[in-house]
Structures are given as C-alpha cells and as structure tokens.
Amino acid sequence: MQKALGAETESRPSVGLGTDFRMESKKITGFALALDEKILHLSLFALDNGKGQGTAYSRMQRYSRRRQNRV
C-alpha cells in the first residue's frame, strides 16, 4: 500500500459510475474504482523483476505460467 501512495496516477471517468484510477511505479501497477470519494475496488500487482519471475514477496505468477496448469 505504501508503494501505491508514491505511484504515478492517472484518472478518467469510468464506463459506468465513478472514476477509474490507473497507478504505476517501478515496483507496482494497479487500478482502482472510486465513487463519491470512496474506493470501491483496488487491485495492485508487483511488477516483474526483469528475470521472468515475480518479486520475492509476490505470489502471483505470469499468465503464461498459469496457462500451463489448465486442464
């Protein structure tokens, strides 16, 4: 959450109600949906460390790796 506070933020009206926020820094990327000055939804993701792996604190796998587990 601390890294999100320092991220570059861009806002636009959302497709429906509220405002869509996009956040990005060297360490994280994410988005949020806000309505009436309240955050309704927030998603933050650690960025790849440049070696094809997530950072040490990230449990999220890349899509190509998750796709290999499909049945």
C-alpha distances in whole Angstrom, upper triangle without the diagonal:
4,5,5,7,9,10,13,14,17,18,21,23,23,26,26,25,21,19,18,15,14,12,12,12,14,11,10,11,11,12,12,16,16,20,21,18,16,13,16,14,10,10,8,11,11,14,17,18,22,24,24,21,17,16,16,13,14,16,16,20,21,23,26,26,25,28,30,30,31,35
4,5,5,7,9,13,14,17,19,23,25,25,28,28,27,24,21,20,16,16,12,13,12,13,11,10,13,13,15,15,18,19,22,23,19,18,16,19,17,14,14,11,13,13,15,18,19,22,24,24,22,19,16,17,14,15,18,19,22,23,26,29,28,28,31,33,33,34,38
4,5,5,6,10,12,16,18,21,24,24,27,28,27,24,21,19,15,14,10,9,8,9,7,7,10,11,13,14,18,19,22,24,21,19,17,19,17,14,13,10,11,10,12,15,15,18,21,21,19,16,14,15,13,14,17,17,20,21,23,26,26,26,29,31,31,33,36
4,5,5,8,9,12,14,18,20,20,23,24,23,20,17,15,12,10,7,8,8,11,9,7,8,8,10,11,14,15,19,20,17,16,14,16,14,10,10,8,10,10,12,16,17,20,23,22,21,17,16,18,15,15,18,17,20,21,22,26,26,25,28,30,30,32,35
4,6,9,9,13,14,18,20,21,24,25,24,20,17,16,12,12,9,10,10,13,12,11,12,12,12,12,15,15,19,20,16,16,14,17,16,13,13,11,14,14,16,19,20,23,26,26,24,21,19,21,18,18,21,21,24,24,26,29,30,29,32,34,34,36,39
4,7,9,13,15,19,22,22,26,27,26,22,19,18,14,13,9,9,8,10,10,10,11,12,14,15,18,18,21,22,19,19,17,20,19,15,15,13,14,14,15,18,19,21,24,25,23,20,18,20,18,19,22,22,24,24,26,29,30,30,32,35,35,36,40
4,6,10,13,16,19,20,23,25,24,20,17,15,11,9,6,5,5,8,9,8,8,9,11,13,16,17,20,22,19,19,16,19,17,14,13,11,12,12,12,16,17,19,22,22,21,19,17,20,18,18,21,20,22,22,24,26,27,27,29,32,32,34,37
4,7,10,14,17,18,21,23,23,20,16,14,10,8,6,5,6,10,11,10,9,10,11,13,16,17,20,21,19,19,17,20,18,15,15,13,14,15,14,18,19,20,24,24,23,21,20,23,21,21,24,22,24,23,24,27,28,28,30,33,34,35,39
4,7,10,14,15,18,20,19,16,12,10,7,6,5,7,9,13,14,12,10,10,9,10,12,13,16,18,15,16,14,17,15,13,13,13,15,16,16,19,21,23,26,26,25,22,22,25,23,22,24,22,24,24,25,28,29,29,30,33,34,34,38
4,7,11,12,15,17,17,14,10,8,6,5,7,9,12,15,17,14,12,11,9,10,12,13,16,17,15,17,15,17,16,14,15,15,16,18,18,21,23,24,28,27,27,24,24,27,26,24,26,24,26,24,25,28,30,29,30,34,34,35,38
4,7,9,12,14,13,10,7,6,4,6,9,12,15,19,20,17,14,12,10,9,10,10,12,14,13,14,13,15,14,14,15,16,18,20,20,24,26,27,31,30,29,27,27,30,28,26,28,25,27,26,26,29,31,30,31,35,35,35,38
4,6,9,11,11,9,6,5,7,9,12,15,18,22,23,20,16,14,11,11,10,11,12,14,14,15,14,15,15,15,16,18,20,23,23,26,29,30,33,31,31,29,29,32,30,28,30,27,29,27,27,30,32,31,32,35,36,35,38
4,7,8,8,6,5,6,9,11,15,18,22,25,26,22,19,16,13,12,10,10,10,12,13,14,14,14,15,16,18,20,22,25,25,29,32,33,36,34,34,31,32,35,32,30,31,29,30,29,28,31,34,32,33,36,37,36,39
4,5,6,6,5,5,9,11,15,18,22,25,25,22,18,15,12,10,8,9,10,13,14,14,13,12,12,14,16,18,21,24,24,27,31,32,34,32,32,29,31,33,31,28,29,26,28,27,26,29,31,29,30,33,34,33,35
4,7,8,9,8,12,14,18,21,24,28,27,24,20,17,14,13,11,12,12,15,17,17,16,15,14,16,18,20,22,26,26,29,32,33,36,33,33,31,32,35,33,30,30,27,29,27,26,29,31,29,29,33,33,32,34
4,7,9,10,13,16,20,23,26,30,29,26,22,19,15,14,10,11,10,13,15,15,15,13,14,16,18,21,24,27,28,31,34,36,38,36,35,33,34,36,34,31,31,29,30,29,28,31,33,31,31,35,34,33,35
4,7,9,13,16,19,23,26,30,29,26,23,19,15,13,9,9,7,10,12,12,12,11,13,15,18,21,24,28,29,32,35,37,39,37,36,33,34,36,34,31,32,29,31,31,29,33,35,32,33,37,36,35,37
4,7,10,13,16,20,23,27,26,23,20,17,13,10,7,5,4,7,9,9,10,9,11,13,16,19,22,25,26,30,33,34,37,35,34,31,32,34,31,29,30,28,30,30,29,32,34,32,33,36,36,35,38
4,6,10,13,17,20,24,23,20,17,14,11,8,6,5,6,9,9,10,9,10,11,12,14,17,20,23,24,27,30,32,34,33,32,29,30,32,29,27,29,26,28,28,27,31,32,31,32,35,35,35,38
4,7,10,14,17,21,20,17,14,11,7,6,5,7,9,12,12,12,10,10,10,10,12,14,17,20,20,24,27,28,31,29,28,26,26,29,27,24,26,23,25,24,24,27,29,27,28,32,32,32,35
4,7,10,14,17,17,14,11,8,5,5,6,8,11,14,12,12,10,11,10,9,10,12,14,17,18,21,24,25,28,27,26,23,24,26,24,22,24,22,24,23,23,26,28,27,28,31,32,32,35
4,7,11,14,14,11,8,6,4,7,9,11,15,17,16,15,13,14,12,10,10,10,12,14,14,18,20,22,25,23,23,20,21,24,22,20,22,19,21,20,20,23,25,24,26,29,29,30,33
4,7,11,11,8,6,5,6,8,11,13,17,19,17,16,14,15,13,10,10,8,10,12,12,16,18,19,22,22,21,18,18,21,19,18,20,18,20,19,20,23,24,24,26,29,29,30,34
4,7,8,6,4,6,9,12,15,17,21,23,20,20,17,19,16,13,12,9,10,10,9,13,15,16,19,19,18,16,16,19,18,16,19,17,19,18,19,22,23,23,25,28,29,30,33
4,5,5,6,9,12,15,18,20,24,26,23,22,20,22,19,16,14,11,11,10,9,12,13,14,18,18,18,15,14,17,16,16,19,18,19,18,21,23,24,24,26,29,30,31,35
4,6,8,12,15,18,22,24,27,29,26,26,23,25,22,18,16,13,11,9,7,10,10,11,15,15,15,13,12,15,15,15,18,17,18,17,20,22,22,23,26,28,29,31,34
4,7,11,14,17,21,23,26,29,26,25,21,23,20,16,14,10,9,6,5,8,8,11,14,14,13,11,9,12,11,11,15,14,16,15,18,20,21,21,24,26,27,29,32
4,7,10,13,17,19,23,25,23,21,18,19,16,13,10,7,5,5,5,9,11,13,16,15,14,11,10,13,12,11,14,12,14,14,17,19,20,20,22,25,25,27,30
4,7,11,14,17,21,23,21,20,17,18,14,11,8,6,5,7,7,10,13,15,17,16,16,13,13,16,15,13,15,13,15,14,15,18,19,19,21,24,25,26,29
4,7,11,13,17,20,18,17,13,14,11,8,5,4,6,9,10,13,16,18,21,19,18,15,16,18,16,14,16,13,16,15,16,19,20,19,21,24,25,25,29
4,7,10,14,17,15,14,11,11,8,6,6,7,9,12,13,17,20,22,24,23,22,19,19,22,19,17,19,16,18,18,18,22,23,21,23,26,27,27,30
4,6,10,13,12,10,7,7,5,4,6,9,12,15,17,20,23,25,28,26,25,22,22,24,21,19,21,19,21,21,21,25,26,24,26,29,29,29,32
4,7,10,10,9,6,6,5,7,9,12,15,19,20,24,27,29,31,29,28,25,26,28,25,23,24,21,24,24,23,27,28,26,28,31,31,30,33
4,7,6,5,4,5,7,9,12,15,18,21,23,27,29,31,34,32,31,28,28,30,27,25,26,25,27,27,27,31,32,30,31,35,34,34,37
4,5,5,7,7,10,12,16,18,22,25,27,30,33,35,38,36,35,32,32,34,30,29,30,28,31,31,30,34,35,33,34,38,37,36,39
4,6,8,10,13,15,19,21,25,28,30,33,36,38,41,39,38,34,34,36,33,31,32,31,34,34,34,37,38,36,38,41,40,40,43
4,7,9,12,13,17,19,23,25,27,31,33,36,38,37,36,32,32,33,30,29,30,29,32,32,33,36,37,35,37,40,40,40,42
4,6,9,11,15,17,21,23,26,29,32,34,37,35,34,30,30,31,28,27,28,27,30,30,30,34,35,33,35,38,37,37,40
4,6,7,11,13,17,20,22,26,28,31,33,32,30,27,26,28,24,23,24,23,26,27,27,30,31,29,31,34,33,33,36
4,7,11,14,17,21,23,26,29,32,34,32,30,27,27,28,25,23,24,22,25,26,25,29,30,27,29,32,31,31,34
4,7,10,14,17,20,23,26,28,30,28,26,23,23,25,22,20,20,19,21,22,22,26,26,24,26,29,28,28,30
4,7,10,14,16,19,22,25,27,25,23,20,20,22,19,17,17,16,19,19,20,24,24,22,24,27,27,27,30
4,7,10,13,16,19,21,23,21,19,16,17,19,16,13,14,12,15,16,16,20,20,19,21,24,23,24,27
4,7,10,13,15,18,20,19,17,13,13,15,13,11,12,11,14,14,16,19,19,18,21,24,23,24,28
4,6,9,12,15,16,15,13,10,10,13,11,8,10,8,11,11,13,16,16,15,18,21,21,22,26
4,7,9,12,13,13,11,7,7,10,8,6,9,8,10,11,14,16,16,16,19,21,21,23,27
4,6,9,11,10,9,7,7,11,11,9,12,10,11,10,13,15,15,16,19,21,22,23,27
4,5,7,7,6,5,6,10,11,9,11,10,10,9,12,13,13,15,17,19,20,22,26
4,6,7,6,6,6,9,11,10,13,12,12,12,15,16,16,18,20,21,22,25,29
4,6,7,8,9,12,15,14,16,15,14,12,15,15,16,18,20,21,23,25,29
4,5,8,9,12,15,14,15,15,13,12,15,14,14,17,19,19,21,24,27
4,7,10,12,15,13,13,12,10,8,12,11,10,13,15,15,17,20,24
4,7,9,11,9,10,9,8,8,12,12,10,13,15,15,17,20,23
4,7,8,6,7,7,7,8,12,13,11,13,16,17,17,20,24
4,6,5,8,9,10,12,15,17,15,16,20,20,21,24,27
4,6,8,10,12,14,18,19,17,18,21,21,21,25,28
4,7,9,12,14,18,19,17,18,21,22,22,24,28
4,5,8,11,14,16,14,14,18,19,19,21,24
4,6,10,13,15,12,12,16,16,15,18,21
4,7,9,12,10,9,13,14,14,16,19
4,6,8,6,6,10,11,11,14,17
4,6,5,6,9,10,12,14,17
4,5,5,6,9,10,11,15
4,6,5,7,9,11,14
4,5,5,7,10,13
4,5,6,7,11
4,5,6,9
4,6,9
4,6
4
